[in-house]
Amino acid sequence: MKRSGIDLNGDVGEGGLQEEGLTPFLTSVNIACGGHAGDETSMLRAVRSAGRVGAAIGAHPSFPDRDHFGRREMDASSTQVKHWLTEQILVLRSIVERSGARLRHVKPHGALYNQAARDRALAEVVAETVAGIDSTLLLVALAGSELEVAGRRAGLRVIAEGFVDRAYLGDGRLAPRSQPGAVMEDEGLAIEQALRLARGQPIAALSGGTVCPQVETLCIHGDGPNAVVFARRLRERLASEGIAVRPPP
């Protein structure tokens, strides 16, 4: 499927040294709101940084697990997950609104994102919680995942996401970080993957064959040593290929 534009999102408010430099190259930001990282000071700083460049502001809630940066899966009740999500999203929304801005989207972080991608019950809790807070919020979900399906079922506008520097399995899931080759170290290959995702073209799967996620937004990780340089190169390459970079409508 040919497209003329794509959103570029990145996770901020997590304490990364390159976040300020990365934000100008993004059209959407996902702000950590206290679960795996962040506090009211870092949230406000990230909101102001996004406002200066006109990036859409989103919440990046997670399992409350700072020791493992929200990347450890948890077996929690639906009531507990709903409480965690609501608490984190509302804290950020209050800061956003006091700054004269608007919260546009929600993207779960880490283990919560990956679990909800495959676990239908958890996906439904996440989607229904977001819809209960504000049904106009966009939900960012891995393309083809249970979370994407649950979000649409809950009446949310879902933004299907692809990853520029993560390898995929043949079923469309992200390869686990523990698997060799799951994180792409070659910037050139990552940019080529980003271009193919933006155009709706098939990409190579780590497990063999190809996979073709249909995405509206691409995630750029900001914790690599060359994150800002990579983001600049990607923006330049997208522009040279005639692919506009813009927030989701």
N, C-alpha and C positions, 0 to 999 in steps of 0.2 A: 504494500500500500504506500503510495507516494505521498509525502507531506511537504508543506512549505515552511513549517516552523516547529520548534521544540522548546520546552522549558528546561532550564538547568537549575537543579536544586542542590543545596549543600547543608550539612549539619553544622550548626554554630552554637555558641554559648557553652561549649564543652571544655573550654580552657586551652584550646589549641593556639599555638603561637602564630599561626598564619591566618587566623580567621578574619582579621581586619583587612588583610590584603586580598583574601579570597572573595569576600562578599561582593565587591564591585563587578565580578565576572558572573555572578549568579542572578537569576530572575526570581527565584524563590529561596527562602531560608527556612530551615527547620530548627527551632530554638529549644535546646535542652531546658526542661522546666522542673528540675529538682529530683528526678528519679535516679538517673545514672550520673548526672552532672548538673551543675548550675545552681544559682541562687538568685534572689531578686536583683542583686547588683549586676550580675552577668546577663540576666535576661534583659534588663533595661538597656545595657550597653549594646546588646545584639539588636534590640528593637530600633534603637537610634541609628545604628550602622546601616540596617536595612532601609530605614526611612531616607537616609541620605542618597541612596542609589536607586530608590524606587522598587526594591525587591518585595515580592509578596511575602507576608509573614505567616509562619505556621508553627504549631506546637509539635514538639518531639518528645512525647511522653514514653515512659519505659517502666519495666519492673524496677522497684526501688532497690537497687543493688549496686552501690557505688564501688564496692570492693572488686567487682568483676565488670565494671563499666556497662552494666545492663546486658551483658552477653551470656549470662547463665540462664538457662531455661528454668522456669518455675511451674510447679503444680499448685495453682491457686484457685480458689473458688470464684465463680462469676461475680459474686458480691464484692469480693476483695479486689478483683481486677477493675471492676466498675469504680470503686472508691479511689483506687490509685489514679486511674485515668482522669476522673472528674476533678480530683484535687489538683493535679498538675496542670491540666488544661485551663481551669478557672484562674489559677494563680497567674499564669502567663496572660490570659485574656484581660485580666484586670490591669496589668502593667501596660499592655498594648493600648487599651482604651484610654488610660490616663495620659498616654503619650499622644493622643489624638489620631491614632491609627486604627486599623481593623485586623482582627485575626481572620485569615483567609482559609487555612487548611490545617489538617492534622496528619502527621506521619509517625506511626509508632517506631520505636528504636530497637535495634539489636535483637535480642532473643524474643521479645514481644512481637516484633515485626515478623520474624521467621516462623515462630510458632503459629501465629495467626494466619500465615500464608498457607499452612497445610492443615490446621486444626479448625474444622468447621464451627464447633461450639465456641471456641475462643474468638474466632473471627466475628461471629454474631454478637458476642458481648462487646467487642471493640466497636463495631459498626453501630450497634444500637445505643451505646453510650455516647458516641459522638453525635448521633442524630438527636438524642435526648437533650444534649447541651445546646445545639444549634443546628437545625437541619439544613442551613445554608452553607455550613462548612464543607469544604472539599476534603475527601479522604484519599490520601496517597497510599497506594497498595501495589505490591509486586504484580506485574502483568500476568494474568491467567491464574491467579491464586484464589484460595478460598476467601481471603479478605476482600478481594475485588468483587467477588460474587455477593458476599454478605453486605458489602457497602451498597451495592445497587439494590439489593433486596430491601434494605432499610430506607431506601429513598434518597440516598446521598449521591451527589455528583462525585464519581470516582476518577481519580487521575492515575492511570496505569503507569508504573515506573519501570525503567530499565537502569542497568548499572554499567558504567563505562569501563570500570577496571576490575570487575568481578566475572569469573568464568561461570558458565551455565551448565547444568546437567541436561540430558536429553529430554526430560519432562518439563523443562522451563523453570525449574527451581535453581536457586543459586547454589553453586558448589560450596560445601562447608569450608570455613576458613582453615580447618585442620587438614584439608586435602591438598596435596601438592598442586600448585598451579591455580588454586582458587582465587588468588589475588594476582592480577596482572602487573608485572613489574616493568614491562616494556611500554613506554609512553606512546610510541608509534602504533603498536598493536591496539592499545586502549583507544586511541583517537580513531583508528579505523573501525573498531567495534562501535564507538559512539556514532559515527557517520552512518553505519549500516542500521543501527537501531533507530536513528532519527528518520531514516528513509523507509523504515518498515521492511528492511531486507533481512534474509536469514543470516545468522552468525554461527560460527563453529561451536559445538558443544564439547565440553571437556571429556565427556563420556563417549564421544564419537558421534558422527553425523552432524546435523544442524538443528537449530531451533529458531523460531521467528516470533519473539515477543512483540506485541503491538503496543507501543508505548506513547505517552504524551509528555513525559518528563524523564530526564536523565539525572542520576545522582553522581555528584563529584565529591569524593572523600577529601576532606581537608586536613587529614592527619599525616599525610606523606611529606617527606622533606622538600619535594618540588611541587607541592600542590598549587601554589599561585602561578608558577611558570606553566604548569600543565594546563590550568584553567585558561590562561591567556592564549596558549597555543590552540586549544580546542575552540575557543571563541573565534580566533582568526581563521581556523580551518573551516568551521561552519559557515562563516561569512563568505569565504572564497568559493564555497560550494553552493551559495545561494540559499542557505538554510537559515531562516530568521530565528532568533532566540528571543522568547517572550514568555511571560507568565501564562498559565492556563486561563482561558476566558471564564 
